[in-house]
Amino acid sequence: MPNLASIAALIGDPSRAAMLQALLPGEALTAGELARVANIGAAAASGQLKALAEAGLIAVHAQGRHRYHRLAGEEVAAALETLIALPQASPRRSWPHGEAFRQGRLCWHHLAGRLGVALHERLAGDRWMQAAPGGWDLTARGETRLAALGVDLPAARCAPRFACDCMDWSERRPHLAGGLGREVTAMMLRRHWLTRIEPGATDTLQRRRLACTPEGARALAAEFGMAL
């Protein structure tokens, strides 16, 4: 089992760090795509990806001639989010990555930023979910309302963790993670309440941006009481 020092050394390499950040939205990328993100050659990228896979930080899926790479799990994504936040631990008057990025973004497969934090607060405050061992569970009210909105609750319950907190690195308050966070976000994207901003961009931060559509703003206010 790799120790803390070896994992820190892996993440601390600029090329590997760029690759890991590129995988934070939850998408699986090829070695070629990750090589371009890290600005290195194919042979160097292959070695870097092998090291990340051996450390358990990424998982590799072979499909035909292609090999796709993704983060090994939500725990890895949460650790990376926390590390990204560390340089910004002191209060700032403005958010260094831009207010749009702070407003809404993907963290692994779930909604983060101000929108994600507000959603977490509404679900807990309005008793859609209640504290449970290891995180949260839905109340009868939450189960009924989310199912009516089209959230795939059976899929959410198949996740390693159903619902848990992920500390938001811009807001310093938790947003919703786990299978429930993933499926609620998927529902919002499917219904065009949220939209991806520049999903094909090579900038690893911009690829994670989410924007709330006018229809989404109305729906979030009506369904969750979220005033945007």
NORVEN-V100266 format. One record per residue. N is the residue number from 1. PHI is phi in whole degrees, -180 to 180 (NA if undefined). Layout:
[[N:PHI] [N:PHI]]
This chain:
[[1:NA] [2:-60] [3:-89] [4:-60] [5:-63] [6:-69] [7:-66] [8:-62] [9:-65] [10:-63] [11:-68] [12:-72] [13:-70] [14:-57] [15:-68] [16:-67] [17:-62] [18:-64] [19:-64] [20:-64] [21:-64] [22:-64] [23:-90] [24:-62] [25:-65] [26:101] [27:-79] [28:-94] [29:-123] [30:-80] [31:-62] [32:-64] [33:-64] [34:-71] [35:-63] [36:-66] [37:-61] [38:-83] [39:60] [40:-133] [41:-78] [42:-64] [43:-65] [44:-65] [45:-63] [46:-60] [47:-67] [48:-66] [49:-68] [50:-62] [51:-64] [52:-66] [53:-68] [54:-65] [55:-83] [56:81] [57:-88] [58:-130] [59:-118] [60:-120] [61:-122] [62:-91] [63:-140] [64:64] [65:-84] [66:-102] [67:-120] [68:-105] [69:-117] [70:-144] [71:-63] [72:-68] [73:173] [74:-65] [75:-64] [76:-65] [77:-61] [78:-64] [79:-64] [80:-65] [81:-58] [82:-65] [83:-65] [84:-61] [85:-73] [86:-57] [87:-66] [88:-102] [89:-66] [90:-81] [91:-60] [92:-130] [93:-76] [94:-135] [95:-82] [96:-65] [97:-96] [98:100] [99:-67] [100:-64] [101:-69] [102:-70] [103:-67] [104:-159] [105:-159] [106:-89] [107:-121] [108:61] [109:-111] [110:-122] [111:-78] [112:-126] [113:85] [114:-59] [115:-64] [116:-65] [117:-65] [118:-63] [119:-62] [120:-56] [121:-64] [122:-70] [123:-63] [124:-77] [125:-69] [126:-95] [127:62] [128:-80] [129:-138] [130:-135] [131:-60] [132:-145] [133:-55] [134:82] [135:158] [136:-137] [137:-135] [138:-83] [139:-82] [140:-60] [141:-62] [142:-64] [143:-59] [144:-67] [145:-69] [146:-70] [147:-62] [148:-65] [149:-81] [150:97] [151:-75] [152:-80] [153:-68] [154:-59] [155:-65] [156:-62] [157:-76] [158:-82] [159:-71] [160:-54] [161:-127] [162:-72] [163:-151] [164:-153] [165:-86] [166:-131] [167:-66] [168:-77] [169:-79] [170:-100] [171:-100] [172:62] [173:-137] [174:-77] [175:-111] [176:-85] [177:-120] [178:81] [179:-60] [180:-67] [181:-59] [182:-64] [183:-75] [184:-65] [185:-64] [186:-61] [187:-63] [188:-65] [189:-70] [190:-64] [191:-90] [192:62] [193:-78] [194:-122] [195:-137] [196:-75] [197:-105] [198:50] [199:-62] [200:-97] [201:-65] [202:-82] [203:-65] [204:-68] [205:-78] [206:-64] [207:-64] [208:-95] [209:-68] [210:-126] [211:-124] [212:-89] [213:-78] [214:-56] [215:-62] [216:-66] [217:-61] [218:-66] [219:-67] [220:-65] [221:-69] [222:-73] [223:-87] [224:-116] [225:71] [226:-91] [227:-91] [228:-96]]
